[in-house]
Amino acid sequence: MHRAKRDCLSYEDDHCALYENDLAYICPKKDKDRRKKLVEFAAQYGFRLRFYHEGLFAIFGLRASGVAVGALRLAATGLSA
């Protein structure tokens, strides 16, 4: 799990991909609640699970801060702060 965390945190982009061999450090491939555990892992380190393809890889994205989310909502409605 620490290796997967290190790999994901070493990216300076807004997202990172972890392949099956790294996902196995977070939870076993045959775990029936694997998607849930990947979501929990992501949330623990400030990410969100954006995409998961069983047996291949998962893409994690940085969570937007509350301020950024508020700004996006204002922009979507055409209002300004």
ZAFILUM-808571 format. One line per 8 residues: for each residue x, y, z of C-alpha. Coordinates in steps of 0.02 Angstrom, whole numbers, plus 50000, padded with zeros to 5 digits. Example, Ala and Ser with C-alpha at 12.3 -4.5 7.8 and 13.67 -1.06 7.14 Angstrom:
BEGIN
50615:49775:50390 | 50684:49947:50357 $
// end
This chain:
BEGIN
50000:50000:50000 | 50142:50120:50040 | 50220:50088:49869 | 50056:50128:49781 | 50037:50287:49886 | 50214:50341:49844 | 50187:50310:49658 | 50024:50406:49655 $
50091:50552:49759 | 50247:50569:49651 | 50144:50635:49506 | 50131:50823:49491 | 49985:50812:49370 | 49803:50809:49420 | 49793:50622:49390 | 49893:50462:49392 $
49868:50283:49335 | 49913:50132:49439 | 49923:49965:49351 | 49871:49796:49418 | 50038:49754:49498 | 50029:49915:49602 | 49843:49897:49639 | 49880:49728:49718 $
49973:49821:49857 | 49813:49913:49901 | 49699:49762:49900 | 49702:49587:49825 | 49637:49564:49648 | 49505:49438:49703 | 49434:49549:49842 | 49247:49567:49813 $
49246:49747:49882 | 49397:49801:49782 | 49319:49955:49701 | 49260:50015:49872 | 49435:49992:49945 | 49512:50087:49799 | 49390:50230:49829 | 49438:50231:50014 $
49623:50227:49972 | 49602:50373:49853 | 49502:50477:49978 | 49631:50445:50114 | 49766:50530:50010 | 49664:50670:49932 | 49621:50584:49768 | 49464:50512:49691 $
49445:50356:49587 | 49407:50419:49412 | 49412:50255:49316 | 49440:50073:49357 | 49458:49930:49234 | 49461:49767:49328 | 49623:49672:49305 | 49713:49813:49213 $
49726:49983:49296 | 49644:50125:49392 | 49655:50311:49362 | 49655:50425:49512 | 49625:50612:49504 | 49660:50748:49631 | 49507:50806:49727 | 49460:50986:49692 $
49465:51100:49843 | 49303:51176:49907 | 49352:51347:49838 | 49387:51275:49665 | 49223:51181:49665 | 49130:51340:49715 | 49215:51438:49576 | 49169:51304:49449 $
48987:51311:49503 | 48985:51500:49487 | 49064:51490:49315 | 48937:51359:49260 | 48793:51472:49310 | 48871:51627:49231 | 48882:51719:49396 | 49039:51801:49466 $
49105:51800:49643 $
// end
